[in-house]
Amino acid sequence: MSPTPTSTVDASEPGQLLNDLERRQDDVLAQLDALDAQLTEVLKGLGVTPEDEIDPDLV
């Protein structure tokens, strides 16, 4: 997936560039959430617990 060139954004519209950047940011954050979910499933399959979920009493 290649980023949208800024030359295709109509800069004459007030806030259009900001709106485009926010849309792209939301898209990237959604992709990161999906990758996090996939990684969590893989780790569960391997029997690995992420560090932030380790019970401090066991350490």
N, C-alpha and C positions, 0 to 999 in steps of 0.2 A: 504494500500500500504506500503510495507516494503522497507526500503532503501537497495540499492545494497551493499552487503558486499564488503569491499575493497579487500578481498582475491581473488575475482573473476576478479579484474582488473589486467591486465598484466603490472606489474610495470617495466618490462624491456623496454617497449616502452617509449621513452622520451616524457614527457608531457601528457601521457595517463591519469594519475590520475587527473591532472588539467582539461583535456578535459571532463572527466567523471563528475567532480564536477561542471563545468560550465554548462553541459547539465542538470544536476539535478537542479541546481539553476534556469535555464531558465524554467524548468518544474514547479517548485514551484512558480515562479513569475507569470506564466500563470494561475496557479490555483488560486492564490491570486486575479488576475485581474477578473477572472470569479466569485469568491465569492463577490468581490466588486460590480460587476454589479448586481448580485442577490440581495445583500443587498440594493442597491440603488432602485431596483424595488420594494422590500418589503416596504421600507420607503415611496416611492411615493404612494403606495397603501394605506398606513396608513395616508397619508397627512403630513408626517414629512419632514422638510427641514434640511439637514445636516448643522452643524454650519458654515462651511466655505462658504456656499452659502447664509447666512442670510444677508439681506440688512442692512448695518450699520446705516442707517437713521431710521430704525424701532426699533432699540434697545434703 
